[in-house]
Amino acid sequence: MSTVVLHLYDLSNGMARQMSPMLLGKQIDGIWHSGIVVYNKEFYFGGGICFDNIGSTPYGRPIQTFHLGTTTQSEHSFM
Protein backbone atom coordinates (compact mmCIF):
# COMPACT_ATOMS: atom_id res chain seq x y z
CA MET A 1 0.00 0.00 0.00
CA SER A 2 1.26 3.51 -0.82
CA THR A 3 0.14 7.06 -0.16
CA VAL A 4 -1.19 8.93 -3.22
CA VAL A 5 -0.67 12.69 -3.60
CA LEU A 6 -1.81 15.03 -6.38
CA HIS A 7 0.61 17.81 -7.41
CA LEU A 8 -0.98 20.79 -9.16
CA TYR A 9 1.10 23.06 -11.40
CA ASP A 10 0.32 26.39 -13.07
CA LEU A 11 2.13 26.23 -16.40
CA SER A 12 1.79 29.99 -16.80
CA ASN A 13 3.62 30.72 -13.51
CA GLY A 14 0.94 33.24 -12.55
CA MET A 15 0.76 34.98 -15.92
CA ALA A 16 -2.70 33.58 -16.74
CA ARG A 17 -4.17 35.28 -13.68
CA GLN A 18 -2.40 38.53 -14.47
CA MET A 19 -2.97 38.75 -18.24
CA SER A 20 -6.28 36.94 -18.83
CA PRO A 21 -8.57 39.87 -17.89
CA MET A 22 -6.93 42.06 -20.56
CA LEU A 23 -6.72 39.34 -23.19
CA LEU A 24 -9.93 37.39 -22.58
CA GLY A 25 -12.16 39.78 -20.67
CA LYS A 26 -12.33 37.39 -17.72
CA GLN A 27 -9.88 36.06 -15.17
CA ILE A 28 -8.43 32.59 -15.50
CA ASP A 29 -6.50 31.54 -12.41
CA GLY A 30 -3.99 29.30 -14.15
CA ILE A 31 -3.14 26.90 -16.93
CA TRP A 32 -3.20 23.69 -14.99
CA HIS A 33 -1.18 20.52 -15.18
CA SER A 34 -1.00 17.74 -12.62
CA GLY A 35 1.13 14.86 -11.47
CA ILE A 36 0.33 11.90 -9.25
CA VAL A 37 2.89 10.90 -6.63
CA VAL A 38 2.89 7.24 -5.63
CA TYR A 39 5.65 4.78 -4.70
CA ASN A 40 8.21 7.64 -4.50
CA LYS A 41 7.75 8.59 -8.16
CA GLU A 42 5.74 11.36 -9.80
CA PHE A 43 3.67 10.30 -12.80
CA TYR A 44 2.53 12.92 -15.33
CA PHE A 45 1.56 13.32 -18.97
CA GLY A 46 4.30 14.68 -21.20
CA GLY A 47 3.54 13.42 -24.72
CA GLY A 48 2.79 10.07 -23.07
CA ILE A 49 2.73 8.85 -19.50
CA CYS A 50 6.07 9.71 -17.90
CA PHE A 51 7.52 9.43 -14.43
CA ASP A 52 10.33 11.17 -12.61
CA ASN A 53 11.70 11.60 -9.13
CA ILE A 54 9.34 13.62 -6.97
CA GLY A 55 9.78 17.33 -7.71
CA SER A 56 11.94 16.72 -10.80
CA THR A 57 9.27 17.07 -13.48
CA PRO A 58 9.65 19.74 -16.19
CA TYR A 59 6.82 21.75 -14.58
CA GLY A 60 8.75 23.23 -11.66
CA ARG A 61 7.40 23.22 -8.14
CA PRO A 62 3.75 22.38 -7.53
CA ILE A 63 1.62 25.28 -6.33
CA GLN A 64 -0.70 22.94 -4.41
CA THR A 65 -0.66 19.38 -3.17
CA PHE A 66 -3.64 17.25 -2.23
CA HIS A 67 -3.41 14.02 -0.24
CA LEU A 68 -5.79 11.62 -1.98
CA GLY A 69 -5.43 8.61 0.29
CA THR A 70 -3.75 5.27 -0.37
CA THR A 71 -3.73 2.71 -3.15
CA THR A 72 -3.77 -1.04 -3.01
CA GLN A 73 -2.34 -1.27 -6.54
CA SER A 74 1.11 -2.80 -6.66
CA GLU A 75 4.17 -0.73 -7.54
CA HIS A 76 4.64 -2.98 -10.57
CA SER A 77 1.25 -1.89 -12.00
CA PHE A 78 2.48 1.72 -12.09
CA MET A 79 5.64 0.92 -14.01
Secondary structure, 3 states (H helix, E strand, C coil): CEEEEEEEEECCCCHHHHHHHHHHCCCCCCCEEEEEEECCEEEEECCCEEEECCCCCCCCCCCEEEEEEEECCCHHHHC
